[in-house]
Structures are given as structure tokens and as C-alpha cells.
Amino acid sequence: MKISQEDGILIKNLCLLKRYGVQRLFRELPDKGLKIESIDSLLKRIRKMGTIVRQQRSGRPRSACSSGGSRAQSGQPAKKAQISF
């Protein structure tokens, strides 16, 4: 289950201000339906970056997606699309 923005802010505040850990947060927020793994990954992100939002350009690069189909699997480079006006 994805953690909502409000839940993320609540978890961040409890973690930073009251020094709650994963188990304590899991016990304090039973009605939210959160998983221990999702709380743990959010706390790791808070400790590493200090924020709950995803950093810009931190996902998969656009160049990783190919439209070559069988060429991408065979190891040959995909042809570039030509645009004509």
C-alpha cells in the first residue's frame, strides 16, 4: 500500500521529533494499514535525504526504454526515429 502524503508527514515528524522507530510507528498507527517494509523504506529515505518526496530525475532514465522490440533483445541498437516536416 502506498503511503499518503499526510501519513508520510506524520511518520517523518514522529521519527525526527520523538525518535520513533519502525516497530513503534507500526504499533502507533494500526488503523492506517501500513506495512513494516513501507515504513522502513520511508524512514531510510528520511534519514538519507531528510525529505519524504522523491528527488527529481531519480527514476529510470528515459534512454533505458527502447522501442526497438526484437532489436533490443537481440543486442542490436534500435533505429532512431526520423521526423520530417
N, C-alpha and C positions, 0 to 999 in steps of 0.2 A: 504494500500500500504506500502510496506517495504521501509524504509529509506536507501538510498545508503550510502556507506562509505564516499564519498565526501560530500554529504548533511549533514551527521552526524558531520563531522569535521567543516563544515561551521556553523552549528547551535551551536556547542559547543563553537566556537570562538566568535560568536555574543553574546552568553549567558554570557560567562565569561568576555570578554573584554568590551563589550558595555552594559551589563546588560539588554539585551532584554528579554522580557517575551514571553509567548505563543502567545498572540494576536498580538504583534508586529512582531514576526517571521512569523506568518501566513500571515500578510499583506505584509511583505517584500519579501516573497518567493511565490507569487501566481502561477508562472509558473511551480513550482515543483510538484504540485498536491498532496500536503501533507494534512493529516487530523489533526485537532486540537488535537485529542486524542493521535495520534502517536507522535506529537511534545511534548505534555505534558509528556508522559511517558518517552521520551528520556531526557527531562530536569530533571525529577525526578531522573533518573539514573545518570545523570551528577552531580547533587547536592549531591547525596548519595555516589557515588563511585569515582567521578572525571574522569570517562572514558566513552566512548561510546561503547566499546566492552563488550561482555558478559563474565562474570567471569567463569573460568574453573570449571567444575563439579557443575554448578549452575542449571542444568536442572533436569528432572525427574530421580530418581535413577534407575539403571538397574534392581534392585531387585523388583521394582514395576511392571515390566512387567512379566506376567506369561504365560506359555504355556499350562496350565492345562485345558483350555476350561471350561467344565461344573464343574470341581472340584473347580476352582477359584470362581465360582459363588455360589457354594453350601457351601462354608466356609471350605472345607477340603483342607489341604495343597497339593500342586502339588508334584508329584513324581519327584525326581532328575533324570536327565538323566545319564545313566551309559555308560562310554566309554570303549571299550575293544580294545586291540591291538593284 
